[in-house]
Amino acid sequence: ESPQQEEPLRWLMHGGPGTGKSHVIKIVKKRLFEDVLGWNMGVEFQVVALQAVMADLVGGDTIHHALGIPAFKRGQVASDEVQKHMDVAKKVLQWRWLIIDEISMVGAKLLAVLDMKLREVIRDIGTEKHRNGQTRPFGGLNVVCLGDFWQLDPPDGGFLGAIPAEFIARARKYQALPTIAHGQALLWGGPDGGLQGVTELTECERVGNDDGGMWLKEVQEEFRRGDLSENTHAFLHGLPTTVPGSWLHGQVQCGNAGCEALTQRSQKHMRDNS
């Protein structure tokens, strides 16, 4: 009896700014793929992002270039695009892993196009493309997405982080077409048709634990919650505040009694005049 075959990994790594998502990519790329396995970027694995700047930061490629997806063309596919399709098929021949950075910037339609492209170009023999007569998502590749869905939605193509109403109504039954519903189903569709789980990074490593670093973390959290306080808004715009600069988590951090007294008087004045 042959050993049971494991399902390819489809996973999301989520976290706020500075929690180490890009650092994880670099560790996996360098220490595991290159140093241990001896793999090469673009041969056995590929790292992609929506924008060239983001792709360059992790030593990868853009989604459109790596997969031969036209960035601006719509409608009928020209003859030169057919050749690009063949070139992509040759390029992904040995791919085993695909890492997508800044997934929150990727519209649902584009993720659906990426999925369909991989289903088309990955060969049937010698891969994990099929299971029980069905084509696996992303053509059977191991796919890891990294990003922060508390950031701004992409400008078009549908937000992957939004719970799709169509997904709820139709219970994960989708035609394999590059639509917003298809792209959202890849994120929300569960282990059979989409991502299998999520790892949440919560500790911000980009800034220190001194007063300045802790203050920046608090400001970032206010932005993420959509709950910017009046004092934070005033600090950022150079306007008068009701608290001193050492104010953090509702308390004066400097230990100066004068700052504490000043803060109490200022806040009492604000309450009396509100």
C-alpha angles and dihedrals in degrees: 000000000000118000116261112266117234121231116251113259118259109176143158124218108197131185146134128262115308097009093122107261095138090042089057090053091052093049094049091044097048107029101034110025100033107025101035105026097029092228125157129224110256093018110063096004140015134202116204140176135180097247127048092230092056092044091051092053090062095035094250142114137259119268093239095050097042093050100032094242113158109241098206109009119104134182124021120024113242124224092256089056089057089057090049088052090056091047091052091049089056092045096053093044092108101027113132101164134036119190117194114197124200091017091173088070091055113093119228091244092054092049088051091051089049090051094049092045091056092046089055102044103038110092123243098227123071096008139091091248098121135048123179091342094309128108113243121231113273089014092286097302122144103251128190120184122196128191152097118267091191089077126089118300118254112267094247144353097065131287114271092206094059115098102244114234090205090053091056094046097047099038098233096309107140138160112235095253129130096254133133090254091053093050093047090048089059088061100036102027098095130237096312099054105014145006116346100212149326138251114207120210109202109166115087108222098173096082131039130248095252120112093272093049094047091048091053091050091053092049091050091050091051090053092048092051092045087236107118110175122228092244093051090049089050093048092051092049098042093247128141114280135199092230136052124252092263091063112126134159091356095307139092106249102191095073092227111145091208091058090049093050092046091051093050092050092047094049092046088053091051092050093048091052098042 
